[in-house]
Amino acid sequence: MIQYAKIILPKVYLWEKLYKKELQKCVSWSDPKELDELYNWCHENFNDLYSHIHNEVFLGIALKSKNRA
């Protein structure tokens, strides 16, 4: 899934809503052990533009997994 994210997110980053939608899709399809790598890659490449989206999407995943435990 990480490879898909690395291909699609650079193509859609100019459109905030589409970027968020694709990031959410990538996060939902990723294995839990891939999420750190995905977060770090997004942070390195798009954090200047979308730190608020990264915080929302990845925090949402963390809260969901915490509630399941």
C-alpha positions in Angstrom: 0.0 0.0 0.0 2.9 2.3 0.7 3.9 2.1 -3.0 0.4 3.1 -4.1 0.5 6.1 -1.7 3.9 7.2 -3.1 2.4 7.1 -6.6 -1.0 8.6 -6.1 -0.5 11.3 -3.4 2.0 13.3 -5.4 -0.4 13.3 -8.3 -3.3 14.7 -6.3 -1.6 17.0 -3.7 -2.8 20.1 -5.5 -6.4 19.3 -4.6 -6.8 19.3 -0.8 -10.1 17.3 -0.7 -8.8 14.7 -3.1 -5.5 14.5 -1.3 -7.4 13.9 2.0 -9.7 11.3 0.4 -6.7 9.4 -1.1 -4.7 9.5 2.1 -7.7 8.1 4.1 -8.0 5.4 1.5 -4.2 4.6 1.8 -4.4 4.6 5.6 -7.4 2.3 5.7 -5.8 -0.2 3.3 -2.4 -0.2 5.0 -1.2 -2.8 7.5 -0.8 -1.4 11.0 2.9 -1.9 10.7 3.0 0.3 7.6 1.3 3.3 9.1 4.5 4.7 10.7 6.3 4.5 7.4 3.3 6.1 5.6 3.1 8.9 8.2 6.8 9.7 8.0 6.7 9.7 4.2 3.7 12.1 4.2 5.3 14.3 6.8 8.5 14.5 4.8 6.8 15.3 1.5 3.6 17.2 2.2 3.6 18.5 5.8 4.1 22.1 4.8 0.8 22.0 3.0 -1.3 19.5 4.8 -0.1 19.1 8.4 -3.7 19.6 9.5 -4.9 16.7 7.3 -2.1 14.4 8.5 -3.0 15.2 12.1 -6.7 14.5 11.5 -6.3 11.3 9.5 -3.5 9.7 11.5 -4.9 10.8 14.9 -8.3 9.3 13.8 -6.6 6.0 13.1 -4.8 6.1 16.5 -8.0 6.8 18.3 -9.9 4.0 16.5 -7.2 1.4 17.3 -7.0 2.6 21.0 -10.8 2.2 21.3 -10.6 -1.4 19.9 -7.9 -2.3 22.5 
